[in-house]
Structure formats: C-alpha cells, structure tokens
Amino acid sequence: MNTYQPMNCDLYDYLEIACMRGYRLDVELKDGARFEARALTTRTSSEKEEFLTLETADGQQEIRLDQLLAITPLDANAQFGRVAFSDAVCTF
C-alpha cells in the first residue's frame, strides 16, 4: 500500500459523529469498492496510519482513512449527508 496521507482535519468530525452515533454507512473506497457497514471507532497505528473500524456482515473491518472516497449515513435523521474525502491533508 502507498505511504499514508492524512486527511483534511475538518473531515475527522464526520467520522467521529458517525462512530459516536453508530451510524450505518454506505462506504465508498477509492478503488471503486462500495459496501454498507456500521461505524464503530477510529484508531491510529504505531506507524501513524489512521483507520476507521467498521462492523460489516462479515465481521469487523478496518479501512485506512486515506482509502476513503466518501461515506453516506443510512440512518434516518443523521446529522450529515454524503461526505466526500479529498486529497487535502491535515496541517497543524
């Protein structure tokens, strides 16, 4: 896999909300894959790569955040709609 590229800081809020609320998501990946899953949590590896942990029909799955193209909550009354992730990086 390529060197990890951090995502835009503003986009983390959507992932945090999705995880806190346990939203079911339509997940779109940059490689064209698409699936439904429940957002569980995020984590950072010792190599500083960040992941979204999801519950799928096949069990838990981790997606490296720079592989996300978009997420769309499927729950009624979700606090946001489709969020597209860009190549912009988080700068501190």
LINLINFEN-V987870 format. One record per residue. RES is the residue in three letters. PSI is psi in whole degrees, 0 to 359 (NA if undefined). OMEGA is omega in whole degrees, -180 to 180 (NA if undefined). BURIAL is I if it has 16 or more other C-alpha atoms within 10 Angstrom, else O. Layout:
BEGIN
res=RES psi=PSI omega=OMEGA burial=BURIAL
res=RES psi=PSI omega=OMEGA burial=BURIAL
END
This chain:
BEGIN
res=MET psi=153 omega=-179 burial=O
res=ASN psi=167 omega=176 burial=O
res=THR psi=136 omega=-177 burial=O
res=TYR psi=134 omega=177 burial=O
res=GLN psi=113 omega=180 burial=I
res=PRO psi=151 omega=180 burial=I
res=MET psi=168 omega=177 burial=I
res=ASN psi=131 omega=-176 burial=O
res=CYS psi=320 omega=-177 burial=O
res=ASP psi=335 omega=-176 burial=O
res=LEU psi=340 omega=178 burial=O
res=TYR psi=325 omega=-179 burial=O
res=ASP psi=320 omega=-180 burial=O
res=TYR psi=321 omega=178 burial=I
res=LEU psi=319 omega=179 burial=I
res=GLU psi=317 omega=178 burial=I
res=ILE psi=314 omega=-179 burial=I
res=ALA psi=319 omega=-180 burial=I
res=CYS psi=315 omega=180 burial=I
res=MET psi=323 omega=-178 burial=O
res=ARG psi=351 omega=-179 burial=O
res=GLY psi=37 omega=-178 burial=I
res=TYR psi=143 omega=165 burial=I
res=ARG psi=134 omega=-175 burial=I
res=LEU psi=147 omega=163 burial=I
res=ASP psi=113 omega=-175 burial=I
res=VAL psi=126 omega=177 burial=I
res=GLU psi=129 omega=180 burial=I
res=LEU psi=157 omega=-179 burial=I
res=LYS psi=336 omega=-180 burial=O
res=ASP psi=4 omega=178 burial=O
res=GLY psi=349 omega=179 burial=O
res=ALA psi=150 omega=180 burial=O
res=ARG psi=135 omega=-179 burial=O
res=PHE psi=167 omega=176 burial=O
res=GLU psi=141 omega=-180 burial=I
res=ALA psi=161 omega=176 burial=I
res=ARG psi=131 omega=178 burial=I
res=ALA psi=130 omega=-180 burial=I
res=LEU psi=301 omega=-176 burial=I
res=THR psi=174 omega=172 burial=I
res=THR psi=160 omega=176 burial=I
res=ARG psi=157 omega=176 burial=O
res=THR psi=130 omega=-180 burial=O
res=SER psi=171 omega=178 burial=O
res=SER psi=340 omega=177 burial=O
res=GLU psi=8 omega=179 burial=O
res=LYS psi=22 omega=173 burial=O
res=GLU psi=142 omega=-177 burial=O
res=GLU psi=142 omega=-175 burial=I
res=PHE psi=151 omega=171 burial=I
res=LEU psi=124 omega=178 burial=I
res=THR psi=128 omega=-176 burial=I
res=LEU psi=151 omega=173 burial=I
res=GLU psi=115 omega=179 burial=I
res=THR psi=177 omega=177 burial=O
res=ALA psi=336 omega=-179 burial=O
res=ASP psi=6 omega=-179 burial=O
res=GLY psi=194 omega=-179 burial=O
res=GLN psi=145 omega=179 burial=O
res=GLN psi=141 omega=175 burial=O
res=GLU psi=134 omega=178 burial=O
res=ILE psi=126 omega=175 burial=O
res=ARG psi=133 omega=-170 burial=I
res=LEU psi=329 omega=-179 burial=I
res=ASP psi=1 omega=175 burial=I
res=GLN psi=353 omega=179 burial=I
res=LEU psi=133 omega=172 burial=I
res=LEU psi=315 omega=-180 burial=I
res=ALA psi=157 omega=170 burial=I
res=ILE psi=145 omega=176 burial=I
res=THR psi=119 omega=178 burial=I
res=PRO psi=140 omega=-179 burial=I
res=LEU psi=354 omega=-180 burial=I
res=ASP psi=141 omega=175 burial=O
res=ALA psi=145 omega=178 burial=O
res=ASN psi=27 omega=176 burial=O
res=ALA psi=152 omega=-176 burial=O
res=GLN psi=354 omega=178 burial=O
res=PHE psi=165 omega=177 burial=O
res=GLY psi=210 omega=-179 burial=O
res=ARG psi=134 omega=177 burial=O
res=VAL psi=119 omega=177 burial=O
res=ALA psi=132 omega=-180 burial=O
res=PHE psi=135 omega=-177 burial=I
res=SER psi=180 omega=178 burial=O
res=ASP psi=1 omega=178 burial=O
res=ALA psi=144 omega=-178 burial=O
res=VAL psi=159 omega=179 burial=O
res=CYS psi=127 omega=177 burial=O
res=THR psi=139 omega=-178 burial=O
res=PHE psi=NA omega=NA burial=O
END
